Amino acid sequence: MNLLGLPILSLLLWLPALGSLVILLQPRGRPALYRWTAMGVAIATLLIAGTVIGLFYTGPYGPTAGLVIGPPLQFVDSVAWLPAVGASYLIGVDGINLWLVGLTAFLAPFAIAATWQRQTRSPRLLLALLLLAETAFLGVFLAQDMLLFYVFYELALLPMVFLVGMWGSHGRASAALKLFLYTFGGSLLMLFAMIGLHILHRNAVAAIEPGFAGTFALNQIVADIRAGIFTLDPMVARLLFGAFFIAFAIKLALWPFHTWLPDAYSVAPTPVAIVLAGLMAKFGVYGLIRFNLTLFPEVASWAAPAIAVLAVIGIIYGALIAFTQRDMQRMIAYASISHMNFIALGVMTLNTMGINGALLQMVGHGVIMAALLLIVAVIEERRDSRELGSFGGLWSVTPVYAGLTLLTLLALAGLPGLSGFVGEFTMLQGIFTSPLLGWPFALGAVIGIILAAVYALRLFHLGFMGEVRNTANLDLPDLKRRELLALGALAAVMIALGLFPNLLLSGTTGSVQGLVDALTPAVQAAAQLNGWR
């Protein structure tokens, strides 16, 4: 499918990078020009993403398109890249990555809008790096070639390290270094696994088709596995699974691989924190689904209970530490750890309900995190503080701001009718019905939900209820038009996702069902072997 004479997905992918280059070529000392250029590019990218989503739902395959095996990926763009080793520029969308692409395009304008909050140094470079990060993030979700996926996965890390290290608050250097070392180390393991898988697949197919150069195309490798052309020794499969898993566990902040995240989130400026919390954490969950579950169904079934135990620990640990925080942005960091571990638990159900709920919750989580970070930015700009002890009684001073904050915190806590509820409820159904998990894991998830309500309401009680504890707060202005527009838009999306979740689920179910059908024999075998129901 072409748009403006170009393949629509390639246009979507590379437009932010082109915008980044345009900003760098603009005259010095024009911050307003840089911001409006970046915003224009981000909105244009969002419109193209919206077009892709609309065409996906109304296209020849409809929302059931995009199974790894079955109805094909849509809007595929493929160009030979390194034919000697079978690597190609191969991008496409299906039900698994469609809404993550949409989330990336949706949150980018809010990250750019957050640069208006306060004066920042080198705004041209900041905005150029944000747009470059958007292209890298889109590439991670769109890439269907393993080597291409790795390139975008690493490319996404570079602007984030610079953004945290250059524009972060106190402690930014150590936080950026930790972010780089943790995620880059995991990425190297993933690269080794990809190369090993490529060589093993090439050798297996070459025995049947002499002269076969190999491929990094994920769909072809998966097709050969399911056709019995390519099989892996169980121990080799576990080693490859483990290498992929560590890389993705670090990125999603699965306990105990989470320790880089609180520092990076708490020192990052708001535009960067929105990208980190709203988007980058999703790489790990997406990778688990796209690689670990798809390539290694037997190992995934064997490892699911152990990974689920780590996820339950992460859910409760993140929630408990969030409750103790006085810095609002650091509280958001630990809340994100808790919720991302919940999402990982949903994936490990290995059933349709759990994985669908995880995909839905990833979108809802991204929107909620963006809103929370903008809420913190509003009060930090006015009072130059994020400490809960500095506030109190803000409901009577800034009622509109307080109302939108309450709505966002209730969505975080999973109130029915808002975006946090449906994903959590769907994942809980999947956990209960999973033959590998069941009620003990569901109980851990429920404890996490209860704790989320506790720390969310604690934040609102300390910051917004009661008497105004600091007379400096009496003169705080309520939301400006720009702030109201941003937070209002995010609130509308939270409500829409809560009331009409089928808008997303109807697009994901076909692809997820195709994946689960391939997983089911391995899940049943693992359940019987362990004597579970």
Secondary structure, DSSP 8 states (H G I E B T S, - for coil): -EETTEEHHHHHHHHHHHHHHHHHHS-TT-HHHHHHHHHHHHHHHHHHHHHHHHHHHHSSSGGG---SSSS--EEEEEEEEETTTTEEEEEEE-TTTHHHHHHHHHHHHHHHHGGGSS--SSHHHHHHHHHHHHHHHHHHHHB-BHHHHHHHHHHHHHHHHHHHHHH--TTHHHHHHHHHHHHHHHHHHHHHHHHHHHHHHHHHHHTTSTT-----BHHHHHHHHHTTSS---HHHHHHHHHHHHHHHHHHHT-TTS-THHHHHHHHS-HHHHHHIIIIITHHHHHHIIIIIIHH-HHHHHHHHHHHHHHHHHHHHHHHHHHHH--BHHHHHHHHHHHHHHHHHHHHTT-SHHHHHHHHHHHHHHHHHHHHHHHHHHHHHHHHS--BGGG---HHHH-HHHHHHHHHHHHHHHT-TTSHHHHHHHHHHHHHHH-TTS-HHHHHHHHHHHHHHHHHHHHHHHHHHSSS-SSGGGGG-----HHHHHHHHHHHHHHHHHHH-THHHHHHHHHHHHHHHHHHHHHHHHHHHHTT--
